[in-house]
Amino acid sequence: MAVPAAAVVSAGIGGALLLAVAGADPWTAYRALANGALGDAQALGRTLEKATPLLFNGLAVAFAFKAGLFNIGAQGQLLLGAVASAAAGSALAGLGGPLPLLLALAAGAAAGALPALAKGLLKAHSGAHEVITGIMFNYVAINLTDYLAAGPLRDPAPGNIVARTALVADTARLPDWGPVPAGVVMALALAPACWALLRFSTFGFALRTVGANARAAHCAGIGVNTTLVLTMAVSGALAGAGGAVETLGVMGRFQPGFQTGLGFDGITVALLARVHPLGVVPAAIGVGAMKAGAGQMQFAAGVATEIVDLLLAMLLVVAAGGYLKTRAGHHHDQP
């Protein structure tokens, strides 16, 4: 807990200095930030809404990290999950019961898993670094989803001039229970599920062993390549599910530009959580609170909302530096 606490304190002090340099009162700004994030039921709902995709993507990045993999492609996987769930959610309107919602969620998870699976195969069988292929797949996903929203999946409603998909069916929408979105409940259930999978399952043991020393894992009879591929697929499915929840629970459709940066914020969350699935929960809620309260801070203290981005950058630098230092000397050598 020392490194996350140090990251929060350091970012808070650094942010106060930035606010002071900008001519704002740090106390007023931080109080407005807290009120905007937790001041009432509406603010709490906004925080949980902002935290939901961060929970999914934080879990996706943390899960891959446990096997020594850096899934920087979570952003692209989220976008593919978002557009796939939008397409399924509108196309399956004729089905009754919970089927449209369940199938739309499954479509989102599958759309995120596919490019991650491809990255895993490339890593396992050609040695291609997952960061390089992840960046490449991100560009593919961004341009592909932009094309789909502007072309084949564009909302055919009369008068629509915006590149966006049609609204999903009401039966495919995720509900809100008061200030609590259903998506955040799903994410909160996934966190202990991921922890239990990593901690108690045979696959989790193999995954952690490969992450610690792939060569030793191979000598112990663990299928390193299979483990790498499956790990990336699960990680991608989590990221894709995050995109699906954002579409089905918040936007009601896919529109390019509204999910920008969510996958990359998941990296901040995962590192702040020390890549522990349970630690992702407070980290994501904390980052979500900062994003939710940024608007009120802007109005109350007269500062740009980009100050919050600077705070997150400070959090990332301190959290990443502390975590990666503990990983120094660990190499993901393949047999």
Residue, then its C-alpha position, 0 to 999 in steps of 0.5 A: m500500500a506504500v506506493p499507491a499512498a505515496a502516489v496519491v500524496s505526491a499527486g495531491i501536493g503537485g496538483a496543489l502547486l500547479l493550482a497555486v501557480a495557475g492563480a487558484d486556491p488549492w483548498t477551494a479547488y479540491r473541495a469542489l472536486a470532492n463535492g462534484a464527485l461525492g457531494d450528493a446522490q447524483a454526484l455519486g452516480r456520476t463517479l460510479e459511471k466514470a469508474t465503470p469502464l476504468l474497472f473493466n480496463g484496469l482489470a484487463v491490464a492487471f490480468a495481463f500483467k500477471a503473466g508478464l504481458f502489457n496489454i496496451g491495446a486495451q483502448g482498441q479492444l474497448l472500442l471494438g467491444a463498444v461498437a459490436s455491442a451497439a450493433a448487436g443491441s440494435a439488431l436483436a431488438g426483436l428478441g424477448g426477455p434478457l437475450p438482447l442484453l446478454l447477447a450484446l454483452a457477449a458480442g462486446a466481450a468477443a470483439g475485444a477478445l479477438p484482437a487480443l487473441a491475435k496479439g497473443l498468437l503473435k507473441a507466442h509463435s513469432g515473439a512479436h512484442e505485445v506493446i508494438t502489436g497493441i499500438m498497431f491494433n489500436y490504430v486499426a480499431i480506431n479507424l475501423t470503428d470510425y468507418l463502421a459508425a460513419g458507414p455500414l452501422r450509421d444511424p439511418a434516422p431521418g435528419n441524422i448527420v452525425a457518424r454514430t450507430a442507431l440506438v440500441a433496443d430498450t431490452a438491451r440497455l443496462p439499467d441504473w438502480g438509483p445512483v448505482p449503474a448496473g455496469v459497476v455492479m458487474a465490474l465489482a463482481l468481476a474483480p473478486a472473480c479475477w482474483a479467485l481465478l488467479r489465486f486458486s485455479t490451475f490456469g491462474f497458477a500457470l499464468r502467475t508462474v509464466g509471469a514470474n519466469a517463463r523459462a522455468a514454467h516451461c521446464a516445469g511442464i507448463g504450456v507457456n504459449t497456450t497460457l500467453v494466448l489465453t491470458m491475452a484473450v481473457s484480458g481483451a474480453l474484459a476490455g471489450a466488456g468495458g466498452a459494451v457496458e459503456t455503450l449499453g449502460v451510458m451512451g445507448r449507442f456508439q459514437p466515435g470520440f466518446q470513449t477516447g482514452l478510457g483504455f489508457d486510463g485503465i493502465t493508470v488504474a492497474l498500476l495504481a492498484r499494483v496490478h492486484p484485481l482487488g486493488v483495481v476497485p478503489a483505484a478505479i473509483g478514485v480516478g472516476a471520482m477525479k473525473a466526475g468532480a473535474g467540472q465542478m472544480q473548474f467552475a468553483a476554482g476557475v481552473a481548466t479541467e486538464i488539471v485533473d489529467l495532470l494529476l492522473a499523469m503524476l499518479l501514473v509516474v509515481a505508481a508506475g515507477g514504484y511498481l516497475k522498480t519491483r519488476a526490475g531484473h525480471h525478464h519474460d524470456q520465452p523457452 
